[in-house]
Amino acid sequence: MSDATRLAMPALPHAPGDRLEVVSTWNTETPYQSWRPQILVPASFRPAVAPVTYVVVNQKGGAGKTTTTVELAAALAATDLRVRVIDADHQEAALSRWLVPQYPAGEPQRSLRSVFFDECALAEATYPTLFAGVDIVPSGLDLMRVEYERPIGAEQTLAAALARETEQHGGPLYDVTIIDAAPSLGLVTVAGLTAADRALVPLGVGGLDLLGLQSLHRTIRTVQDKTNPKLSVAGVFLTAWDKSGFARQIAERVALDYPEAVVVPVRRSVRAAEAPIAAQPVRLYAPESATGADYAQAAGILLAGEMT
């Protein structure tokens, strides 16, 4: 599929919604009724420099992992970066249904499962999407085979595949790789955490989300200790944000748990919720939405020098 036939990611309108205020600390004395959504960028945060690999992870389903993956990829591709997304969620494979891989006619259809079982290189399982600048490593239910067949060295498979690809091609093929992990602690999720430079945590604003955060925090720290000491938490996305005392409580909690991370409230949008059905990123389907604007602003903060 030639780049000329792919849809370019558009620039957002000049003033998409109300741009979120960026602060280095939150004023916890402000009554929540007067509290406005703000992006917390702590003084300790350092933006990434391309090439970089992110993993989008949360052990609880429905937190907005796939939306976060798609919208950050779209925002970065709009700045002419080369972005690859990896669908590492066998339970839903929602990423592969949203950003549909364009398979060449008459050739074998590879997937992330193929990489885990040494059937092909990572580049051979990477396909263009309909959108310029965004390629995908797709998955399906057959990725579950990794969990019960447990190929040798599965935890290191993605890290090794990325390193081998860089070596073979004399440099990285992509500026940014984003791994959409499953809502579980299986081998594939651990492999994603082991391969990544930085983790991004989407978090719903609810009681179960807060309880699940404790388990996720332990998992990330364990991976840092045992398989990937370079891993850091770069950002927490409070998805479907609305103004409430509980939303504020969660925001303050994640800021304490991950003092090095950006904390981004992502505002609700009905139009944004329709984007997966249309098989388009929110940036393309509803460019006026606050959701797309919030992810675009976050992308510009996470990666040094990128304005979206």
HELIX and SHEET records of a PDB file:
HELIX    1   1 ASP A    3  THR A    5  5                                   3    
HELIX    2   2 TYR A   32  SER A   34  5                                   3    
HELIX    3   3 LYS A   65  ALA A   77  1                                  13    
HELIX    4   4 ALA A   94  TRP A   98  1                                   5    
HELIX    5   5 LEU A  112  PHE A  116  1                                   5    
HELIX    6   6 ALA A  123  ALA A  125  5                                   3    
HELIX    7   7 LEU A  141  MET A  144  5                                   4    
HELIX    8   8 ARG A  145  GLU A  149  1                                   5    
HELIX    9   9 ALA A  154  GLN A  156  5                                   3    
HELIX   10  10 THR A  157  HIS A  169  1                                  13    
HELIX   11  11 LEU A  187  ALA A  195  1                                   9    
HELIX   12  12 GLY A  207  LYS A  226  1                                  20    
HELIX   13  13 GLY A  245  ASP A  257  1                                  13    
HELIX   14  14 VAL A  270  ALA A  278  1                                   9    
HELIX   15  15 VAL A  282  TYR A  285  1                                   4    
HELIX   16  16 ALA A  290  LEU A  302  1                                  13    
SHEET    1   A 2 GLU A  21  VAL A  23  0                                        
SHEET    2   A 2 GLN A  38  LEU A  40  1                                        
SHEET    1   B 8 TYR A 127  PRO A 128  0                                        
SHEET    2   B 8 VAL A 134  VAL A 137 -1                                        
SHEET    3   B 8 VAL A  83  ALA A  88  1                                        
SHEET    4   B 8 VAL A 176  ALA A 181  1                                        
SHEET    5   B 8 VAL A  52  VAL A  56  1                                        
SHEET    6   B 8 ARG A 198  LEU A 203  1                                        
SHEET    7   B 8 SER A 232  TRP A 241  1                                        
SHEET    8   B 8 VAL A 262  ARG A 267  1                                        
END                                                                             
